[in-house]
Amino acid sequence: MKNRQIGNSGIYISEIGLGCMSLPDDLMESKKIVNTALDAGINYFDTADLYNGGKNEAILGELLKDKRSQIILATKVGNKLNDSGEGWTWDSSKEHIMNAVKKSLSRLKTDYIDVYQLHGGTMDDAFMESIEAFETLKKEGIIRQFGISSIRPNVIKRFLQNSSAISVMMQYSLLDRRPEEWLPMIQENDASVISRGTLAKGLLTKQGFNRVRTTKGFVDYSSEELIETIELLNERTDNLHAAAIAYTLQNPTIASAVIGASSSLQLLDSIGAYDTKVSVDTLKEISMIVKPNKYDEHRQ
């Protein structure tokens, strides 16, 4: 497993990261997945305080507490759970961030977070207040670096240009190429993209033929366009799963492709796909099949 630097941070993470939202509630089942990741050389683990009401952080903290120095731990903040535990509200205030980080640290069984991310954001936010919170936590050593998880280019640009943020988590795949227009801007601000949705909800795996027939479109693909595109992609590749991962990682602005897994076998499929070589010619050919999507909103 190769590693890449996030921005200019000095933090190097594996080209495949484990998205932990899909980890089972069962500790032993989750342990199998986490150990599979570690055995493959994956060192980047991404969670959020929102996932399963904080239980996801707690499971990850338990499983990684003895390996803390070997891994890069990332979590997110900004979605405040309601008292009932059902639903949440957006809160990007400094007060919430400073309180939420303490709870995340406790659940994660650690005294620092490697990459702390704002879990969304709008142009109506008091964004400098959020940035002040992250910069303060960084100065105090509670977090090493920070970033933002968002698909809104205007929010991302404002955040990067007014802070020392080093990462942007965005949905990016062969079927969702919207971030490509904005990768130069992100790189110019000394940040990297940590991609999610690399496999487009499984459409870009060997299960894609089955999934596409029950999927009502994807991004700006209609159901019919999606079926046709998946069929063409499979015709032009020996291993679409491998091609999907290789396509995402071909741009140097991408630090890691985060892959979710609900079983160790599922994760092993992605690790095998990552290890499979895909030619430059194949990547060029499949890029001509898919749409060059662009964000219609959140541009200004």
C-alpha positions, 0 to 999 in steps of 0.5 A, a space after each residue: 500500500 502506497 502513502 501520499 501526503 495530505 496537502 503540505 501537512 507532513 501527514 502521509 496516509 494510505 492511498 486506500 482509507 477505511 470509511 468507518 460509517 459502515 462498520 457493524 455494531 458488533 465489536 468482533 465483526 468490526 474488529 475483523 474489518 479493521 484488522 483486515 485494513 491494518 494487515 493491508 497497510 491501510 493507516 487512514 481511518 475516517 469516522 464522524 461524531 454523527 455516525 450511529 450517535 457516536 457509537 461508531 467513534 466508540 467502536 473505532 476507539 476501542 479497536 485502535 487504542 493499542 495501535 494509535 501511533 500506527 494510524 491516522 485518525 480522522 473524525 468530523 464535527 458540525 452535526 449536533 444530535 438532538 436530545 432524543 437521538 433522532 435527527 440532528 441540527 447543524 451547528 458550526 459554532 466555536 462553542 459547539 466545536 470546542 465541546 464536541 471535540 472533547 466527547 470525540 476524544 473520549 469515545 475515540 480513547 485518544 488525546 489527539 485527532 490527526 485530521 478534524 473535519 467540519 462536516 458540511 457547511 453553508 455560505 450562511 455560516 459564521 465561518 471565521 468562528 468555525 475556523 477560529 475553533 479549529 486553529 485554536 485546537 491545532 495550536 493547543 495540540 488537540 488536533 494535528 490538522 483540520 479540513 472540511 467535508 463538503 461538496 459545495 465549491 463556494 464553501 470549500 474555497 472560502 474555507 481554504 482561503 481563510 485557514 490552514 486547512 489541509 484536506 477536503 473530503 468530497 464525493 468523487 468517482 467515475 460517475 461523479 466527476 464534479 470535483 475535477 473542475 475544482 481540483 486545481 483550486 484545492 491544490 493551489 491552496 496546499 490542500 488535498 482531496 480525500 475522496 469518498 463514494 469512489 465505488 458509487 454505491 457499489 455500481 462500479 463493482 462486480 455487483 454493479 449489474 445487479 445494483 444498477 437495475 434497482 437504482 433510480 439514476 445517479 447524480 445526473 444519470 437517468 436510470 436508462 443512461 446509468 444502465 447503458 454506462 455501466 454496461 459499456 464500462 464493463 465491456 471496456 474493462 477487465 475489472 471495473 472495480 480496479 479501474 474505478 479506484 485507479 481512475 480516482 487515484 490518478 490525480 495527484 490532488 487525491 491523497 486517499 480514496 476512502 472505501 467503506 466496508 460492512 465485512 472483511 470480505 468486502 474490504 478484501 475485494 477493494 484491496 485486491 482491486 487496488 492491487 490490480 494494475 490498470 493501464 493508462 489507455 484503459 483509463 483514457 478510454 473509460 473517461 470518454 464513456 462517462 459524463 464530465 459532470 459539473 456542479 450546477 449549484 454552490 458556485 459563487 
